[in-house]
Amino acid sequence: RQFDLHNLMASHKPTIAGLLENKFSDSSLELFKNQAGAQWDMEHNISQGKKGRILVLWEKNIWEGTILDKKDQQLTMFFKNVGGLELYITFVYAKNLASERTELWKQIIGLSRQITKPWLVIGDFNAVLTTKERIGGNNLTVAQLAEFNECVLESGLLETSHTGLHFTWKSGKGKNI
């Protein structure tokens, strides 16, 4: 997997990257940091719960990164680049059970009240806004969609367009699509 990550980073050349469900322990994270190279700085939320939920890397000669909030399902950072661009990014890796995501939605709403500069909220929310965003599994109820929709609405977030695969995982198979 580290070889795949290295190839992905080399081909796309991001200056900020978020890795979700990386399963790093403190010792393997130190090894990864050494392999990543001196040009990268990083932050993680390993101490907030299960090992390796969210890892954020940024090129320190381009970006200055500061933690705003770190919890078990999200890591929010403020970034400023050498050209003066300032933005916040919240990296999300939500828990599987809807009842365990309630606190995350509250955190995002709370962050929306603090943040006054451009803000990107990205990651795996383990939730959908509409039934069209999901294939397979049990049918969703309006109540199951409501909490995430309320979070997005109350936070003033907008869904952006994307490229690439719409569905990247298939429930029950554990394989990429």
Buried (B, 14 or more C-beta within 10 A) or exposed (E): EEEEBEEEBEEEEEBBBBBBEBEBEEEBBEEBBEEBEEEBBBBBBBEBEEBBBBBBBBBBEEBEBEEBBBBBBBBBBBBBBEEEEEBBBBBBBBBEEBEEBEBBBEBBBEBBEEBEEEBEBEBBBBBBBEEEEBEEEEEBEEEBBEBBBEBBEBBEBEEEEEEEEEEEEEEEEEEEE
